[in-house]
Amino acid sequence: MIKTDIIIIGAGPVGLFAIFEAGLLKLKCHLIDSLPQPGGQCSEIYPKKPIYDIPGYPSILAGELVDNLMEQAAPFKPGFTLGESALSIDKNQAGNFIVTTNKGTQHEAPIVMIAGGLGVFEPRKPPIENIENYEDKGIEYIIKDPEFYRGKRCVIAGGGDSALDWSIFLTEKNIASEVALVHRRSSFRGHLDSVQRVMDLAEQGKIKLITEAEVIGVHGDGKVEGVVVKHDREGEFTHATDHFIPLFGLKPSLGPIADWGLEIEKNAIKVDTLDYSTNIPGIYAIGDVNTYEGKLKLILCGFHEGTIALQSAFARIHPDKKNVLKYTTVNGVQGF
């Protein structure tokens, strides 16, 4: 049994920053995450992608943000159970929560803070009959490291920001030897600036833009060697490539959390904005996993929610202690 003050479910940026805020209150944290490393989506899905809305950083790579948050949390010696997902939550006779993972690891604490982002993700796959045969053999649903595509021919499918951004990045950084972007419509869903940049690169002959079309087949001997494209006007044709990257987004699901008796609305956990508590006393939800009127799914909002929630958690753990807010600009950071 791993005992701590606060069990944090989810080791993404919001969960990692909560370690720091808890540490300032002299509360110990232990984090559970199904991924094998901390960082959530920022580490698993887009570690090399720049983020522009972190205060004080005009631009910071997602992976770099995670590294900085880990460094910030280090003085407070957090514990981690990684590569395991929280499966069930119960209460013992002492009134503490017992969180058990899918591998049987048990954790005990008076407070549980759910910072699970959008939950468990599965990629939205195109309806191609033999697509599973080529997964990790030239088909990837997310781009983790753009250097993986150095000197390779790439076909990206999709019409949202992810498809546009990676098409631009792989082209402008001269990483891929060839980039083709396939989209079933003539208009895109992404930011207008990104759409215009793709159009400009296509006019310059740097991106092959194939609209009003979709990839309907993949072929190759043991690995991807080409895709079959069905065009609305030109019919079917084969496009040679080394990688097919369908970026149709990810399907989020709360997973086992949905069965814990929490109040759920639109696949998110309802919270009281006074302290981001749930309908179960002692359980809080912070970051993209929660919902309330006016909710904004931004990392910086999750940082704020975690800070407020931890003040409330301190009062629950130490009802007889008065918590006087101490400014780090005056007191510095005192680790454990």
TORLOLO-819465 format. One record per residue (C-alpha): x, y, z; residue in one letter; residue number from 1. Coordinates in nm, 4 decimals, padded with zeros to 6 digits. Layout:
residues N
SITE       east      north         up   resn   resi
SITE          X          Y          Z      a    NUM
...
This chain:
residues 336
SITE       east      north         up   resn   resi
SITE    00.0000    00.0000    00.0000      m      1
SITE    00.1413    00.3353   -00.1082      i      2
SITE    00.0355    00.6017    00.1436      k      3
SITE    00.0453    00.9734    00.0737      t      4
SITE   -00.1448    01.2964    00.1385      d      5
SITE   -00.2859    01.3367   -00.2123      i      6
SITE   -00.3331    01.0843   -00.4902      i      7
SITE   -00.3208    01.2612   -00.8257      i      8
SITE   -00.4693    01.0637   -01.1134      i      9
SITE   -00.3019    01.1895   -01.4276      g     10
SITE    00.0588    01.3047   -01.4695      a     11
SITE    00.0027    01.5656   -01.7396      g     12
SITE    00.1060    01.9308   -01.6973      p     13
SITE   -00.1840    02.0117   -01.4619      v     14
SITE   -00.1100    01.7121   -01.2392      g     15
SITE    00.2617    01.7944   -01.2347      l     16
SITE    00.2027    02.1575   -01.1357      f     17
SITE   -00.0277    02.0384   -00.8574      a     18
SITE    00.2770    01.8675   -00.6989      i     19
SITE    00.4448    02.2065   -00.6655      f     20
SITE    00.1399    02.3790   -00.5204      e     21
SITE    00.0839    02.0901   -00.2779      a     22
SITE    00.4496    02.1015   -00.1767      g     23
SITE    00.4200    02.4665   -00.0802      l     24
SITE    00.1521    02.3484    00.1651      l     25
SITE    00.3800    02.0650    00.2862      k     26
SITE    00.1531    01.8016    00.1340      l     27
SITE    00.3016    01.4947   -00.0352      k     28
SITE    00.1691    01.3680   -00.3691      c     29
SITE    00.1725    01.0379   -00.5533      h     30
SITE    00.0709    01.0335   -00.9198      l     31
SITE   -00.0861    00.7528   -01.1226      i     32
SITE   -00.0769    00.7534   -01.5021      d     33
SITE   -00.1396    00.4895   -01.7668      s     34
SITE    00.1469    00.6251   -01.9785      l     35
SITE    00.5013    00.5019   -01.9109      p     36
SITE    00.6356    00.8538   -01.8518      q     37
SITE    00.5050    01.1790   -01.7003      p     38
SITE    00.3694    01.4533   -01.9235      g     39
SITE    00.0395    01.3218   -02.0582      g     40
SITE   -00.0417    01.4272   -02.4141      q     41
SITE    00.2518    01.6681   -02.4134      c     42
SITE    00.4943    01.3750   -02.3853      s     43
SITE    00.3034    01.1041   -02.5694      e     44
SITE    00.1383    01.2858   -02.8578      i     45
SITE    00.3206    01.6095   -02.9398      y     46
SITE    00.6463    01.6534   -02.7412      p     47
SITE    00.8039    01.8565   -03.0233      k     48
SITE    00.5030    02.0795   -03.0827      k     49
SITE    00.5272    02.4440   -02.9681      p     50
SITE    00.2753    02.5780   -02.7144      i     51
SITE    00.2032    02.9510   -02.7199      y     52
SITE   -00.0277    03.0195   -02.4245      d     53
SITE    00.1935    02.9444   -02.1238      i     54
SITE    00.2484    03.2721   -01.9331      p     55
SITE    00.6068    03.3948   -01.9571      g     56
SITE    00.6875    03.1728   -02.2550      y     57
SITE    00.6093    03.3228   -02.5967      p     58
SITE    00.6735    02.9694   -02.7271      s     59
SITE    00.7759    02.6484   -02.5545      i     60
SITE    00.7914    02.2921   -02.6821      l     61
SITE    00.5458    02.0602   -02.5082      a     62
SITE    00.8251    01.8259   -02.4024      g     63
SITE    01.0285    02.1162   -02.2654      e     64
SITE    00.7283    02.2328   -02.0620      l     65
SITE    00.7049    01.8866   -01.9058      v     66
SITE    01.0771    01.8879   -01.8252      d     67
SITE    01.0421    02.2266   -01.6543      n     68
SITE    00.7396    02.1132   -01.4518      l     69
SITE    00.9275    01.8019   -01.3385      m     70
SITE    01.2213    02.0198   -01.2298      e     71
SITE    00.9828    02.2521   -01.0453      q     72
SITE    00.8212    01.9555   -00.8655      a     73
SITE    01.1487    01.7780   -00.7789      a     74
SITE    01.2096    01.9475   -00.4375      p     75
SITE    00.8821    01.7951   -00.3146      f     76
SITE    00.9829    01.4351   -00.3951      k     77
SITE    00.6624    01.3105   -00.5616      p     78
SITE    00.5967    00.9412   -00.6112      g     79
SITE    00.4856    00.7915   -00.9418      f     80
SITE    00.2990    00.4794   -01.0481      t     81
SITE    00.3444    00.4867   -01.4258      l     82
SITE    00.2240    00.2493   -01.6938      g     83
SITE   -00.0794    00.1644   -01.4809      e     84
SITE   -00.4306    00.3082   -01.4966      s     85
SITE   -00.6531    00.3823   -01.1975      a     86
SITE   -00.9232    00.1165   -01.2039      l     87
SITE   -01.1279    00.1553   -00.8867      s     88
SITE   -01.1695    00.3822   -00.5870      i     89
SITE   -01.2991    00.2762   -00.2449      d     90
SITE   -01.2963    00.4030    00.1116      k     91
SITE   -01.1445    00.2275    00.4129      n     92
SITE   -01.2583    00.2387    00.7755      q     93
SITE   -01.0377    00.5396    00.8440      a     94
SITE   -01.2252    00.7347    00.5764      g     95
SITE   -00.9308    00.7435    00.3370      n     96
SITE   -00.9568    00.6639   -00.0316      f     97
SITE   -00.8020    00.3461   -00.1722      i     98
SITE   -00.7193    00.3717   -00.5429      v     99
SITE   -00.6325    00.0425   -00.7127      t    100
SITE   -00.4736    00.0208   -01.0580      t    101
SITE   -00.5281   -00.2327   -01.3329      n    102
SITE   -00.2103   -00.4093   -01.2123      k    103
SITE   -00.3296   -00.4306   -00.8530      g    104
SITE   -00.1144   -00.1510   -00.7069      t    105
SITE   -00.2977    00.0144   -00.4185      q    106
SITE   -00.2697    00.3719   -00.2976      h    107
SITE   -00.4171    00.5326    00.0161      e    108
SITE   -00.4794    00.9032    00.0819      a    109
SITE   -00.7424    01.1335    00.2339      p    110
SITE   -00.7597    01.3326   -00.0903      i    111
SITE   -00.7891    01.2283   -00.4554      v    112
SITE   -00.7286    01.4821   -00.7298      m    113
SITE   -00.8301    01.3736   -01.0796      i    114
SITE   -00.6185    01.5480   -01.3416      a    115
SITE   -00.6737    01.2965   -01.6183      g    116
SITE   -00.6983    01.5435   -01.9069      g    117
SITE   -00.9554    01.4304   -02.1596      l    118
SITE   -00.9218    01.0729   -02.0358      g    119
SITE   -00.8162    00.7674   -02.2317      v    120
SITE   -00.7465    00.8260   -02.5997      f    121
SITE   -00.7959    00.6097   -02.9052      e    122
SITE   -00.7125    00.7339   -03.2547      p    123
SITE   -00.9916    00.7827   -03.5053      r    124
SITE   -00.8908    00.5460   -03.7826      k    125
SITE   -00.9964    00.5722   -04.1464      p    126
SITE   -01.2161    00.2842   -04.2674      p    127
SITE   -00.9428    00.1013   -04.4590      i    128
SITE   -00.9774   -00.2754   -04.4629      e    129
SITE   -00.6182   -00.3817   -04.3953      n    130
SITE   -00.4984   -00.0796   -04.2000      i    131
SITE   -00.4002   -00.2776   -03.8870      e    132
SITE   -00.1466   -00.4750   -04.0918      n    133
SITE    00.0577   -00.1592   -04.1491      y    134
SITE    00.0367    00.0036   -03.8059      e    135
SITE    00.3910    00.0854   -03.6889      d    136
SITE    00.5073   -00.0268   -04.0344      k    137
SITE    00.4521    00.3068   -04.2038      g    138
SITE    00.1158    00.4046   -04.0558      i    139
SITE    00.1182    00.6341   -03.7537      e    140
SITE   -00.1810    00.8085   -03.5974      y    141
SITE    00.0233    01.0654   -03.4054      i    142
SITE    00.3601    01.2293   -03.4713      i    143
SITE    00.5809    01.1990   -03.1648      k    144
SITE    00.9200    01.2868   -03.3129      d    145
SITE    00.9326    01.4658   -03.6494      p    146
SITE    01.2919    01.3494   -03.7002      e    147
SITE    01.1482    01.0016   -03.7538      f    148
SITE    01.0357    01.1294   -04.0950      y    149
SITE    01.3711    01.2781   -04.1986      r    150
SITE    01.4170    01.2257   -04.5727      g    151
SITE    01.0932    01.0242   -04.6027      k    152
SITE    00.7905    01.0655   -04.8282      r    153
SITE    00.4803    01.1361   -04.6199      c    154
SITE    00.1086    01.1393   -04.6920      v    155
SITE   -00.0915    01.3203   -04.4242      i    156
SITE   -00.4714    01.2940   -04.4195      a    157
SITE   -00.7033    01.5315   -04.2363      g    158
SITE   -00.8477    01.8798   -04.2414      g    159
SITE   -00.7914    02.0102   -03.8891      g    160
SITE   -00.5116    02.1985   -03.7156      d    161
SITE   -00.3003    01.8901   -03.6502      s    162
SITE   -00.2905    01.7873   -04.0174      a    163
SITE   -00.2193    02.1446   -04.1286      l    164
SITE    00.0443    02.2159   -03.8628      d    165
SITE    00.2430    01.8982   -03.9234      w    166
SITE    00.2267    01.9424   -04.3011      s    167
SITE    00.3727    02.2896   -04.2560      i    168
SITE    00.6329    02.1796   -04.0009      f    169
SITE    00.7656    01.8813   -04.1969      l    170
SITE    00.7862    02.0974   -04.5081      t    171
SITE    00.9257    02.4258   -04.3762      e    172
SITE    01.1868    02.2509   -04.1591      k    173
SITE    01.2971    02.0462   -04.4626      n    174
SITE    01.2437    01.7238   -04.2677      i    175
SITE    01.0328    01.5110   -04.5030      a    176
SITE    01.1515    01.4724   -04.8612      s    177
SITE    00.7910    01.4981   -04.9788      e    178
SITE    00.4643    01.5929   -04.8103      v    179
SITE    00.1212    01.5284   -04.9570      a    180
SITE   -00.1878    01.6492   -04.7708      l    181
SITE   -00.5131    01.4694   -04.8532      v    182
SITE   -00.8474    01.6121   -04.7415      h    183
SITE   -01.1957    01.5082   -04.8467      r    184
SITE   -01.3206    01.8666   -04.8738      r    185
SITE   -01.1908    02.1791   -05.0461      s    186
SITE   -01.2102    02.3808   -04.7220      s    187
SITE   -01.0286    02.3159   -04.3940      f    188
SITE   -01.1334    02.3336   -04.0283      r    189
SITE   -00.8023    02.4725   -03.8977      g    190
SITE   -00.6821    02.8252   -03.8242      h    191
SITE   -00.7026    03.0561   -04.1239      l    192
SITE   -00.3325    03.1411   -04.0969      d    193
SITE   -00.2381    02.7726   -04.1165      s    194
SITE   -00.4716    02.7170   -04.4105      v    195
SITE   -00.3127    03.0083   -04.5969      q    196
SITE    00.0395    02.8810   -04.5272      r    197
SITE   -00.0511    02.5383   -04.6662      v    198
SITE   -00.2022    02.7016   -04.9752      m    199
SITE    00.1124    02.9101   -05.0239      d    200
SITE    00.3386    02.6070   -04.9882      l    201
SITE    00.1207    02.4172   -05.2351      a    202
SITE    00.1469    02.7022   -05.4883      e    203
SITE    00.5257    02.6952   -05.4447      q    204
SITE    00.5254    02.3225   -05.5185      g    205
SITE    00.6522    02.2335   -05.1704      k    206
SITE    00.3355    02.0515   -05.0595      i    207
SITE    00.1220    01.8321   -05.2834      k    208
SITE   -00.2317    01.9329   -05.1861      l    209
SITE   -00.5004    01.6812   -05.2790      i    210
SITE   -00.8472    01.8027   -05.1802      t    211
SITE   -01.1915    01.6552   -05.2450      e    212
SITE   -01.0274    01.3168   -05.2041      a    213
SITE   -00.9617    01.0464   -04.9450      e    214
SITE   -00.7221    00.7600   -04.8920      v    215
SITE   -00.9143    00.4345   -04.9359      i    216
SITE   -00.6316    00.1793   -04.9447      g    217
SITE   -00.2762    00.1024   -04.8385      v    218
SITE   -00.0337   -00.1379   -05.0014      h    219
SITE    00.3237   -00.2583   -04.9600      g    220
SITE    00.5314   -00.5678   -04.8894      d    221
SITE    00.5606   -00.5745   -04.5094      g    222
SITE    00.5595   -00.1938   -04.4888      k    223
SITE    00.3804    00.0986   -04.6480      v    224
SITE    00.4902    00.1633   -05.0043      e    225
SITE    00.1902    00.3531   -05.1340      g    226
SITE   -00.1684    00.4605   -05.0751      v    227
SITE   -00.4750    00.4471   -05.2963      v    228
SITE   -00.6458    00.7857   -05.3273      v    229
SITE   -01.0038    00.8254   -05.4445      k    230
SITE   -01.0634    01.1687   -05.5973      h    231
SITE   -01.4139    01.3078   -05.6549      d    232
SITE   -01.3366    01.4003   -06.0147      r    233
SITE   -01.0200    01.2148   -06.1145      e    234
SITE   -01.1178    00.8757   -05.9768      g    235
SITE   -00.8695    00.6382   -05.8098      e    236
SITE   -00.4917    00.6585   -05.8308      f    237
SITE   -00.1908    00.5307   -05.6358      t    238
SITE    00.0486    00.7665   -05.4615      h    239
SITE    00.3897    00.6246   -05.3609      a    240
SITE    00.4916    00.7031   -05.0041      t    241
SITE    00.6918    00.5768   -04.7071      d    242
SITE    00.4449    00.6886   -04.4401      h    243
SITE    00.0701    00.7354   -04.4223      f    244
SITE   -00.0307    00.9567   -04.1280      i    245
SITE   -00.4101    00.9902   -04.0813      p    246
SITE   -00.4606    01.2763   -03.8344      l    247
SITE   -00.8330    01.2540   -03.7691      f    248
SITE   -00.8053    01.3239   -03.3990      g    249
SITE   -00.8380    01.1110   -03.0913      l    250
SITE   -01.1527    00.9773   -02.9261      k    251
SITE   -01.1463    01.0640   -02.5543      p    252
SITE   -01.3128    00.8467   -02.2948      s    253
SITE   -01.3210    00.8781   -01.9158      l    254
SITE   -01.2630    00.5032   -01.8908      g    255
SITE   -01.3118    00.3523   -01.5414      p    256
SITE   -01.3467    00.7001   -01.3863      i    257
SITE   -01.6990    00.7137   -01.5325      a    258
SITE   -01.8008    00.4298   -01.2962      d    259
SITE   -01.6836    00.5892   -00.9696      w    260
SITE   -02.0127    00.7580   -00.8800      g    261
SITE   -01.9013    01.1031   -00.9869      l    262
SITE   -02.1462    01.3413   -01.1512      e    263
SITE   -02.0718    01.3309   -01.5233      i    264
SITE   -02.1806    01.5740   -01.7919      e    265
SITE   -02.0739    01.5478   -02.1572      k    266
SITE   -01.7951    01.3026   -02.0814      n    267
SITE   -01.6470    01.5301   -01.8127      a    268
SITE   -01.6691    01.5550   -01.4326      i    269
SITE   -01.8925    01.8292   -01.2937      k    270
SITE   -01.7247    02.0415   -01.0268      v    271
SITE   -01.8044    02.3292   -00.7924      d    272
SITE   -01.6009    02.6306   -00.9044      t    273
SITE   -01.5582    02.7364   -00.5413      l    274
SITE   -01.2805    02.4783   -00.5052      d    275
SITE   -01.3205    02.2371   -00.8033      y    276
SITE   -01.4585    01.9664   -00.5765      s    277
SITE   -01.6810    01.6904   -00.7106      t    278
SITE   -02.0032    01.5522   -00.5676      n    279
SITE   -01.7907    01.3113   -00.3591      i    280
SITE   -01.6274    01.4997   -00.0671      p    281
SITE   -01.2490    01.4683   -00.0807      g    282
SITE   -01.2343    01.4100   -00.4566      i    283
SITE   -01.1428    01.7026   -00.6813      y    284
SITE   -01.1184    01.7288   -01.0607      a    285
SITE   -00.8862    01.9761   -01.2305      i    286
SITE   -00.7875    02.0478   -01.5903      g    287
SITE   -00.9590    01.9231   -01.9036      d    288
SITE   -01.1281    01.6353   -01.7191      v    289
SITE   -01.3736    01.8695   -01.5434      n    290
SITE   -01.6629    02.0819   -01.6616      t    291
SITE   -01.8497    02.3868   -01.5322      y    292
SITE   -02.0187    02.6933   -01.6789      e    293
SITE   -01.7627    02.8977   -01.8705      g    294
SITE   -01.5022    02.6209   -01.8742      k    295
SITE   -01.1967    02.6802   -02.0953      l    296
SITE   -00.9831    02.3786   -02.1807      k    297
SITE   -00.6463    02.5505   -02.1446      l    298
SITE   -00.3381    02.4342   -01.9540      i    299
SITE   -00.3128    02.7672   -01.7733      l    300
SITE   -00.6732    02.7310   -01.6490      c    301
SITE   -00.5856    02.3857   -01.5152      g    302
SITE   -00.2932    02.5384   -01.3236      f    303
SITE   -00.5339    02.7828   -01.1578      h    304
SITE   -00.7902    02.5119   -01.0766      e    305
SITE   -00.5249    02.2934   -00.9138      g    306
SITE   -00.3994    02.5825   -00.7003      t    307
SITE   -00.7475    02.6592   -00.5665      i    308
SITE   -00.8340    02.2912   -00.5170      a    309
SITE   -00.5210    02.2343   -00.3087      l    310
SITE   -00.6102    02.5151   -00.0706      q    311
SITE   -00.9396    02.3349   -00.0100      s    312
SITE   -00.7619    01.9981    00.0204      a    313
SITE   -00.5302    02.1416    00.2885      f    314
SITE   -00.8340    02.2502    00.4915      a    315
SITE   -00.9825    01.8983    00.4665      r    316
SITE   -00.6580    01.7297    00.5714      i    317
SITE   -00.5801    01.9822    00.8479      h    318
SITE   -00.9146    02.1212    00.9687      p    319
SITE   -00.7526    02.2610    01.2857      d    320
SITE   -00.4664    02.4392    01.1087      k    321
SITE   -00.4855    02.7874    00.9671      k    322
SITE   -00.3259    02.8136    00.6261      n    323
SITE   -00.1615    03.1515    00.5738      v    324
SITE   -00.0787    03.2110    00.2069      l    325
SITE    00.2979    03.2566    00.1753      k    326
SITE    00.4387    03.4257   -00.1312      y    327
SITE    00.7270    03.2424   -00.2942      t    328
SITE    00.8778    03.5804   -00.3853      t    329
SITE    00.9325    03.6353   -00.0116      v    330
SITE    00.9761    03.2835    00.1261      n    331
SITE    01.1370    03.1068   -00.1676      g    332
SITE    01.0644    02.7355   -00.2178      v    333
SITE    01.1285    02.5030    00.0755      q    334
SITE    01.1346    02.1414   -00.0402      g    335
SITE    01.0995    01.8278    00.1682      f    336
